[in-house]
């Protein structure tokens, strides 16, 4: 089973990102769960979303938050300065961060791999959200599937069409661009 956490701020699309990734994995015949964890103040406040992906036959019926994820997505790099969203990340896991900075500038790679992508810039180029609040979910997922290969870009694009039909083409274009622009840091 693969477990991941998505850390962001309300309005960036963390919850939709977990649902979309789970849907993409479901399209490949795997079992999935996705669910959010947020308080009453959602817009701009920290939000965490979770996803589990399992092969048929795996012991999948876990009903608790993910404390030791295989991978972490960080939709707002300023969250790295607060209570660590990296807590519990398993050795060898990927951290994918929304930032125009290269992975080495983040100073976080010790026993895991770091990838970055300017998901905010990509989202804005495709009309997703506003300058004050870009919706970066599909952009960061494009980068994530490139570096982890948990699902294919084709499956992600199909899931985007099903999960965000109102702006499916724009979100698919953002995912493709981020897929091509993800930067993977050198091993620590």
N, C-alpha and C positions, 0 to 999 in steps of 0.2 A: 504494500500500500504506500502511496505517495501522499504526504501531507504538506500543505503550504498555508502560509498566512500572508495576507495583504494588508499593509498599514497605509492609511491615507487620512485625508480630512474629508468631512462630509461634503458632498457635492462633486468630488473628484471621480466617483464611479467605482469605488472599491467593491461594493456589494455586487454591482453588475459585472465587474471583472471576475469575481469568484463564480457567479452563475454562468458566465459565458465560457470560462475555462472548463468548468464541470460539464457543460453541455457539449463542448468540443470533444472531451474524453468519452462522454456517453455515446457520441456518434461512432466511436471506434469499438463499441461493445463492452466498455468497462463500466463498473459500478461507480457512482459518484455521490458526494454530498457537498453542499455549499450552504453557508449560513453566515449572518453578520453578528457583530457584537458592537453595539453603540448605545449611548444614553439618549436622553430626551433632546439634547441640543446637538443636532446633527450637522447643520451647515457650518463648515469650517472647523468643527471640533474633531479630535482624533476619532477614527473609526478603524475597526479591525474586521476583516472578513476572512473566512476559512474555507478551504476546499480539501476534500479527500478524493483520491482516485485509486481504485483497486481493480485488480484483475478478477474475472469471475472465479469464484471458489475461495477467494481470500476472506479471512475473518474481517468483515467489513462493518459490522453493526456497533460501531463506537459512537457514543453519544456524549462527548465532552470536547471542550476547547482543545486546540492543538498547542501543546506546550513545547514540543520538540519537533519543529517542522523540518522537512527536507530542504525546502526553499522558501525564500521570503521576497516579496515585492514591496518596495517602498515608493509610494506615489508622491510623497513630498519629502525631499531631502532634509528639510528642517527637523523632521521627526527624529533624525539620527542624533540630534543634540539633546533630546529629552530622554525619558525612560527608554532604555534601549529596545527598539523593535527587533533587534538581532538576538535577544535572549533566547536561549534554547536551540538555536540553529545547529543542526547536525553537521559534523565535520564533513567537508566535501560538498556541502550544499551551495546553491547559488543565492546571492543577494542581487536583485535587479533594482536599480535606483533610478528614479526620474531626476536627471540632472544633466546639464550640458557639459559638466566636468568629466575628465577621464577618471576611470576607476582608481588609479593610483593617488589622485588628489583627495579622495575620501578618507584614506587612512584607516580603513576598516577590515581589510583582508588579512586574516591571520590563519585560520584553519578552514576557510571556505573561499569560494570563488565570487568575484564581484564583476558585475556588468552594469554599464550605464547607457542611458539613452535620453535624449532631450524630448521626452514624451509631451511636455507642455508645449514646446515649440511646434512639434508635429501636430498636436491636437488643434492648436490655433490656426495653423496653415490649412487645416481641413474643416474649419468652422465648427469645431466641437467645444462648446462652452464659450466663455468670455475671456477677455484679457485678464480680468481679475480672478477668474475661476475656470481654467481650462479643464475639460473632462478628459482625463488621460488614460482611462481604463483600457481601451482597445489598443492604444499606442504601446503601453507597457506590456500588454499581453503579446503583441507582435515580437517585441524584443525577448520576452520570456520564452516563447516557444522556439525561437531561434537558438538560444543558448542551452536550453535543457532538452529540447526535442521530445518533450513529454507528449505532445500532440503535433501533428503537422500543421503547417500554415494553411493548407487547404481545409482541414477540419476546423481550424479556428475561424476562417473566413465564413464557412457554412454556419457555424454557431453564432457568429456576429449577425448574420442575416436573420436568424431566428430570434435572437435576444434583443436586438436593437433595430427593429424594422423601420422606424421613422427616419433614421439617418444611416441606414446600412451601408450604402456606397461610400459615404464619407468615412465611416468607422473602418471599413475594410481597407480603404486607401491609407488611412493612418496606421493600421496594423502592418500593412505591407512595407510602408516607409520605415517604421520603427524596426521591423524585422531586418531590413537591409542596413540600418544605421547603428545597431547595437554594438557597443564596444566592450570587449571582454578584457579584463585586467590580467596582467601576468600573474602566474601563481605566486603566492606569498612564501 
